[in-house]
Amino acid sequence: MAKASTPKTAEKAKKPYRLVKKKSGKFKVVQKGKVVNGAEKVAILAAEGLIKVMKPKAKAAPAAAE
């Protein structure tokens, strides 16, 4: 008997970038053969849920010198 072909479920949308996890545990983002760095990399990794973006702490107001 021939195998019944299973219908394909909704295919995942192909992403314009590729994520690679290095041995060090860090991630590399490759887009169109070029490595993505900086704010764009942080935005992609945060959107994927791989990192949490931390806001810098507010500096305490300097004490008034008399």
C-alpha positions as CSV (number, residue, x, y, z in Angstrom):
1,M,0.0,0.0,0.0
2,A,1.1,3.5,-0.7
3,K,1.6,5.8,2.2
4,A,-1.1,8.4,2.7
5,S,0.5,11.8,2.4
6,T,-0.1,14.0,5.3
7,P,-1.2,17.6,4.6
8,K,1.4,20.2,5.4
9,T,0.5,22.4,8.2
10,A,1.0,26.1,8.0
11,E,4.6,26.7,7.1
12,K,6.7,29.0,9.3
13,A,7.4,32.4,7.9
14,K,11.0,32.5,6.9
15,K,13.1,35.0,8.8
16,P,15.5,37.4,7.1
17,Y,18.2,36.4,9.6
18,R,19.8,33.3,11.1
19,L,20.7,32.8,14.7
20,V,23.7,30.8,15.7
21,K,24.6,29.9,19.3
22,K,28.3,29.9,19.9
23,K,30.2,27.6,22.3
24,S,30.6,30.5,24.7
25,G,26.8,30.8,25.0
26,K,26.6,34.0,23.1
27,F,24.5,34.4,20.0
28,K,25.6,35.4,16.5
29,V,23.0,37.0,14.1
30,V,23.7,36.6,10.4
31,Q,21.6,38.5,7.8
32,K,22.3,38.1,4.1
33,G,25.7,36.7,4.8
34,K,26.8,39.6,7.0
35,V,27.1,39.6,10.8
36,V,24.7,41.9,12.5
37,N,26.0,43.9,15.6
38,G,24.9,46.6,17.9
39,A,21.4,47.8,18.6
40,E,20.0,45.9,15.7
41,K,21.4,42.6,17.1
42,V,20.0,43.4,20.6
43,A,16.5,44.2,19.1
44,I,16.5,40.8,17.2
45,L,17.6,38.8,20.2
46,A,15.1,40.5,22.5
47,A,12.3,39.9,20.0
48,E,13.2,36.2,19.9
49,G,13.2,36.1,23.7
50,L,16.8,35.1,24.0
51,I,18.0,38.1,26.0
52,K,16.4,40.6,28.3
53,V,17.2,44.3,27.7
54,M,18.1,46.1,30.8
55,K,17.7,49.9,31.2
56,P,20.6,51.8,32.8
57,K,20.2,52.8,36.4
58,A,19.4,56.4,37.0
59,K,22.3,58.3,38.6
60,A,21.7,59.7,42.0
61,A,21.5,63.5,42.2
62,P,24.9,64.8,43.6
63,A,24.7,66.2,47.1
64,A,24.7,70.0,47.3
65,A,28.2,71.2,48.3
66,E,28.2,74.1,50.7
